[in-house]
Amino acid sequence: LTGLLVLGALGTAGVWAADYTLEHSWFVGVNGDGLVTIYRGIPEEIAGISFREEHEVSDVALADLPEWKRADVRNEMKFDSLDGARSNITNLERLSRESQQSAAKIGG
């Protein structure tokens, strides 16, 4: 009986820890429409199951970012907080504007 109680407690603790991790994990990636997006959860799939939820979609298109930054977004940048992810989106918006302005100057 004691062994079952210990296993039950460990199982409950494991489920709680996994739930807490998913609720407090954030990453920035690109959605199916090519827009930079904040997701809650983890980017990895486990046993073919996705543990991500689209949280906020930005106006930044992956194609509007400088080439050197696109790989970071495609590889899904992880953050410890929603504020950290939002701060990253703000930086990506700035990079997108600068990239578009440079392209306009070159194109002329």
DACORNOR-V78890 format. One line per field, one symbol per residue. ss: DSSP state (a for helix, b for strand, c for the rest). phi: phi as a letter, one per 30 degrees, with the letter a starting at -180 (. if undefined). burial: I if it has 16 or more other ideal C-beta (glycine too) atoms within 10 Angstrom, else O. A space follows every 10 residues. Layout:
ss: ???
phi: ???
burial: ???
//
This chain:
ss: caaaaaaaaa aaaaaaaaaa aaaccbbbbb ccccbbbbbb bbbbbbccbb bbbbbbbbbb baaaccaaaa aaaaccbbbc caaaaaaaaa aaaaaaaaaa aaaaaaac
phi: .ddddddddd dddddddddd dddccbacbb ddcicdbccc jbddcbhicd cbbdcbcdcd deddddedce dedddidcbd bdedddddde dddddddddd dddddddi
burial: OOOOOOOOOO OOOOOOOOOO OOOOIIIIII OOOOOIIIII IIIOOOOOOO IIOOOOOIOI OIOIIOOOIO OOIOOIIOIO OOOOIIOIIO OIIOIIOOIO OOOOOOOO
//
